[in-house]
Amino acid sequence: MLRAISRFLEKRENAEDGLLWKELTDEQKKEVLQAYEESEDKTNLINDKDIWNELK
């Protein structure tokens, strides 16, 4: 999921508004919207320091 979001954000930098969203499959759109909804609940969030420690 994080890889998909990362690729999405990388492509976003050079795309016209709305183009990336249009290129996503219905399943990808569903996952992005679900991740957004889940992020609204603070108990679902992970401290950025914890993420960076895991990536080391």
C-alpha atoms as a printed R data frame, in Angstrom:
   type eleno elety resid chain resno       x      y       z
1  ATOM     1    CA   MET     A     1   0.000  0.000   0.000
2  ATOM     2    CA   LEU     A     2   2.808  2.398   0.879
3  ATOM     3    CA   ARG     A     3   4.568  1.632  -2.396
4  ATOM     4    CA   ALA     A     4   1.399  2.413  -4.334
5  ATOM     5    CA   ILE     A     5   0.969  5.711  -2.512
6  ATOM     6    CA   SER     A     6   4.628  6.560  -3.054
7  ATOM     7    CA   ARG     A     7   4.356  5.912  -6.812
8  ATOM     8    CA   PHE     A     8   1.160  7.942  -6.880
9  ATOM     9    CA   LEU     A     9   2.839 10.899  -5.192
10 ATOM    10    CA   GLU     A    10   5.902 10.712  -7.449
11 ATOM    11    CA   LYS     A    11   3.766 10.841 -10.574
12 ATOM    12    CA   ARG     A    12   1.652 13.617  -9.109
13 ATOM    13    CA   GLU     A    13   4.535 16.069  -9.134
14 ATOM    14    CA   ASN     A    14   4.604 16.201 -12.935
15 ATOM    15    CA   ALA     A    15   0.959 15.650 -13.841
16 ATOM    16    CA   GLU     A    16  -1.886 17.993 -14.612
17 ATOM    17    CA   ASP     A    17  -4.607 18.303 -11.986
18 ATOM    18    CA   GLY     A    18  -6.832 15.230 -11.812
19 ATOM    19    CA   LEU     A    19  -4.888 13.213 -14.371
20 ATOM    20    CA   LEU     A    20  -3.402 10.776 -11.877
21 ATOM    21    CA   TRP     A    21  -6.768 10.070 -10.294
22 ATOM    22    CA   LYS     A    22  -8.203  9.274 -13.724
23 ATOM    23    CA   GLU     A    23  -5.368  6.817 -14.368
24 ATOM    24    CA   LEU     A    24  -6.073  4.795 -11.226
25 ATOM    25    CA   THR     A    25  -8.105  1.627 -11.410
26 ATOM    26    CA   ASP     A    26 -11.341  1.476  -9.438
27 ATOM    27    CA   GLU     A    27  -9.600 -0.771  -6.902
28 ATOM    28    CA   GLN     A    28  -6.729  1.713  -6.485
29 ATOM    29    CA   LYS     A    29  -9.170  4.580  -6.021
30 ATOM    30    CA   LYS     A    30 -11.006  2.543  -3.409
31 ATOM    31    CA   GLU     A    31  -7.755  1.857  -1.533
32 ATOM    32    CA   VAL     A    32  -6.717  5.525  -1.574
33 ATOM    33    CA   LEU     A    33 -10.105  6.634  -0.264
34 ATOM    34    CA   GLN     A    34 -10.086  3.919   2.391
35 ATOM    35    CA   ALA     A    35  -6.598  4.943   3.536
36 ATOM    36    CA   TYR     A    36  -7.743  8.548   3.734
37 ATOM    37    CA   GLU     A    37 -10.787  7.623   5.813
38 ATOM    38    CA   GLU     A    38  -8.673  5.489   8.136
39 ATOM    39    CA   SER     A    39  -6.208  8.352   8.588
40 ATOM    40    CA   GLU     A    40  -8.984 10.509  10.032
41 ATOM    41    CA   ASP     A    41  -8.939  8.261  13.140
42 ATOM    42    CA   LYS     A    42  -5.814  9.230  15.082
43 ATOM    43    CA   THR     A    43  -5.558  5.749  16.619
44 ATOM    44    CA   ASN     A    44  -4.737  4.426  13.125
45 ATOM    45    CA   LEU     A    45  -1.780  6.757  12.659
46 ATOM    46    CA   ILE     A    46   1.821  5.669  13.144
47 ATOM    47    CA   ASN     A    47   4.508  7.993  14.425
48 ATOM    48    CA   ASP     A    48   6.847  8.995  11.594
49 ATOM    49    CA   LYS     A    49   9.892  8.152  13.727
50 ATOM    50    CA   ASP     A    50   8.612  4.577  14.071
51 ATOM    51    CA   ILE     A    51   8.231  4.297  10.294
52 ATOM    52    CA   TRP     A    52  11.752  5.604   9.634
53 ATOM    53    CA   ASN     A    53  13.152  3.168  12.225
54 ATOM    54    CA   GLU     A    54  11.433  0.285  10.434
55 ATOM    55    CA   LEU     A    55  12.890  1.363   7.097
56 ATOM    56    CA   LYS     A    56  16.478  1.362   8.392
